[in-house]
């Protein structure tokens, strides 16, 4: 039913500019009664960073930036939702227009610039839904004009750890000038140390040490990846998310909006982000779980992320082109894949083809 309604409404939705359509979608999910999806097949159950997920398919950060529609999103069948990016103080982000559909490429370019209502607004919304079902993470970002961006992440961790199931240090958005510089090894070491210390200070209020993840860019060189993973392992990070949007512009892009600045997401991101995921999996050596993001739009692409090393997967841009029934479709497909291989849990297939994918040998089924 959801898929049929989307197919009817899609031509009207796509006549709107991308940001207006996005805001209308979030607003509709926020006010509509949350759906009750069917129980997930036990074969999809996943354990990661101390949390139990009924299925590994998540909604990526960027969709529900201000934690307005968490229950509505969970009602679409996602196993978890990540809200944000959230900054300590409210900020408007970059001027509009700042989101562009590349319809022929099934891609999106955005340069939002971490527009955020600020951590207090998000904390209040998450506190109000405490006790409800569903795993909710918060993506953390620094204010554009902050004099000490590492301190921003510490402030966010201390404030939001008590109301989040996990936190993500996002230092990979391409739309805040200088933010990706925090991926450099020495800067990253200091940032993670401060964020983890703040998280631990908040543990008394949270009742536990909230898992802390790190989200990286897909445009890293392998030596840069080596340094990031070394710091993450040394500091005891709980997981990594691979990856954010890319500043690259593949030659295959056809839509004229490819000339717009910002981060590219959607189908063209699948290959580079999945290869980086496999490279990360090989370096992490199962010390902590990974979440695979970038170009997921089907069972095949989600399953490829799992085989490349992802314990969990996330998507967002594909909703623009495939609609809100996509999570349920992917879950059904992953269940079938697990049954076909004869494993008791889909998680048994994590990283099965990581070495081959890192070598560029396979991304097929």
Number of C-alpha atoms within 10 A of each C-alpha: 7 11 14 11 12 18 14 10 12 15 10 11 17 15 9 12 14 18 17 12 16 17 12 13 15 20 15 13 21 18 12 11 11 16 14 12 12 10 9 18 14 13 19 21 16 19 15 17 16 11 12 13 20 21 25 26 26 26 27 24 23 20 23 25 22 24 26 19 24 25 23 20 24 23 18 21 26 24 28 26 25 26 28 27 28 33 25 24 17 16 17 12 17 14 10 9 12 18 21 20 24 19 14 9 15 20 23 24 24 22 23 23 22 26 23 23 20 21 24 17 17 23 21 13 17 23 13 11 12 11 8 8 10 19 20 22 27 33 24 29 28 27 25 19 10 12 10 10 19 21 18 21 29 23 20 28 31 20 20 27 28 22 23 23 23 25 26 26 25 27 26 25 26 23 21 21 11 13 18 16 12 18 23 14 19 12 12 19 19 15 22 23 18 19 22 22 15 20 28 18 16 20 16 11 14 18 10 14 18 25 21 24 27 26 23 23 23 24 18 15 10 12 8 14 22 17 16 22 19 15 20 24 16 10 14 15 21 22 24 25 24 27 27 26 27 23 18 16 15 11 8 8 16 12 14 8 15 21 10 15 18 24 20 28 28 26 18 22 23 22 16 16 24 31 25 26 32 30 21 26 26 16 15 20 10 13 14 18 23 31 26 33 31 33 27 27 23 18 21 17 22 28 24 26 35 30 27 32 31 31 24 26 26 28 24 21 25 21 17 21 18 17 18 19 17 22 24 17 15 20 23 15 17 25 19 15 17 19 14 9 11 10 13 12 17 26 21 15 18 21 23 15 19 28 19 16 25 20 11 12 10 15 21 9 10
